[in-house]
């Protein structure tokens, strides 16, 4: 294999969710494309990179500043949903059930990786809450060790403010089988049960 093709494979492997086999498959596919298709792909990536920025209010990725959520007067400005990444914003939006604002932390606390409170957007969240408009903060961080630690840290930080702090529920997915659910998921489902 040529050095250029190997470098392409290595660059593709750096993308999230792309392993060695997928990177190799993508690299071969890309070099076999007609030049105009490769040029169009490169131009599209470059244009997306130039046109996308972080919202100065919530830090979501957007083509405008403030983003479409922060600028929308029809959204509930009394509720902020705190997430780790802009991808989480899109996942919550797909549900169609949330109509408030967002705050993207751009990461989670991870002492093992040297990521502390000063490395993510916690102080910016606190600054947003000072105007007294927000009455609920929903913590929608990932249900892993880092996400739970981040949610707990923020909840403790906000406790003296009097702002209602909630955590998204966890449980068995729709269409899932209880017998195959792990202990943590099943425990969360029982703890966060709702009255019918």
Secondary structure, DSSP 8 states (H G I E B T S, - for coil): --HHHHHHHHHHHTSTT--HHHHHHHHHHHHHS-HHHHHHHHHHHHHHHHH-EE-TTT--EESSSS-TTTT-TTSEEEEEEEESSHHHHHHHHHHS---EEEEE-SS--BGGGTB-GGGTTHHHHHHHHTTS---EEEE---SSHHHHHHHHHHHHHHGGGT-EEEE------TT--GGGS-HHHHHHHHHT----
